[in-house]
Amino acid sequence: MIKNGVRYNDIYNYRNSRHFIDAVREVRNMKIEKDIVIFAGACQSYYEGIIAAGANFASSPARILIDFLDPLIVAEKIATTELTKYITIKDIVNELRDGEKGVSGIGARGKKYTIYVE
């Protein structure tokens, strides 16, 4: 957020969120795998706009400074969860420093698959 910004739903009160939103929209419009997981945003980002643009997870719903490890924790959880399971923020919230105040989202399917070789 800009220094004296008070209207949380005004994109012009954010320095970089429009770039995150544009990037998320661009990825969602590409002709690539539709099951791609997008985590976007940074400290004090326009969370609602980023999620509406198509991100699975974003920071920071409470407009706080997030821990730099929180996005990595979310990515690690998704990467190490089986394809058959769906991960929501409720599955990860206890591992995050600020919980759902720092990171939230709609969820994503796990990306881990196991190949059995005989």
N, C-alpha and C positions, 0 to 999 in steps of 0.2 A: 504494500500500500504506500501511496505517497504520504509525505509527512503529516499533512493536515486533512487527509481524506476521511470522510465520515460516512459517505453513502457506500455501503458494502456491495451493492448490486450495480454500481456504475463502473464499467470497464475502464473509464478514464481516470479512476482513482488508483489504478495499479500500473506500475512501471513496465512489467514484463509479461503479465498474464495474457495479454492479447497474442503474444508470440507463442506461448504454450497452446492456447486455444487454436490458433492457425495451424500449428504443427500437428496437433491431434486430428483436426479435420482433414488435413492433407493425407495423413497416414490412413485414416478410415476411408478416404476416397480412392486410394490406390488399389489396383487390381492384384492384391496379394492375399495371403491366407487370412481369412476372416476371423480366425480364432487367435489372432495376435493380442497380446496383453500390453496395454499402455499404462504407464505410470508417469504422470506429468505434474509440473508445479514445483514450487519452492516455498520458502518461508513467506508467509503472509500473502499467498496467491489467491486469486479469485476462484475458489474451489468449485462453486456451483457452475460457473461458466466452463471450466475444464471438464467436469463430468458431463455436462450437457453436450459438449463437443464430441464426446465418445470415449473418454479415458475410462479405464477400469478402476484405477485408483488415482488419487490426487492428494496434494497437500495444499493448504492447511485450513481445514474447515473452521477453526476457531481464530484464524489470522494470527497465529503465534509463530515463534521461531522454532522450527523442528530440529530434532536431533539428526545429524548427517547420516547416521546409520539406519534410521527408520525406513527409507526407501529400499535400502539393501536387504533389510530383514524381510520386507514384503516380497521382493524379487526372489530371494532365496527360498522362501516358503512355497511360492508358486512353482519354482524350478524343481523342487524336491518332492512335490506332491504328485501322486499318480494321476494319469490322464482321466481316470474314472471319477475323481473327486473334484468337487467344486469348493473353492476357498473363498470365504467372506472375511470381512474385516474382524468379525467376531472370533474367528479362528486364530487371529494374529495379535489382537489388541493387547493381550497381556505381555507380549514381547516388545512392545513399543514404549518408548520413554513417556510420551504424553498421551498414549492411547488414541482414541478417536478424535481428540482435539487436534492432533498433529497430522494424522493420516486417516483417510476414510475412502470409501468407494463402493462400487456395486458388486465386486467379486470377479473371480476368473476361474476357469478350469485349470487344474494342475497340468504341468508340462512333462513330467517324468514318465518315460516309458521304459520298460525292461525288455531286453531281447534275451531269450533263453536259447543258449547254444548247447546242443547235445554232443 
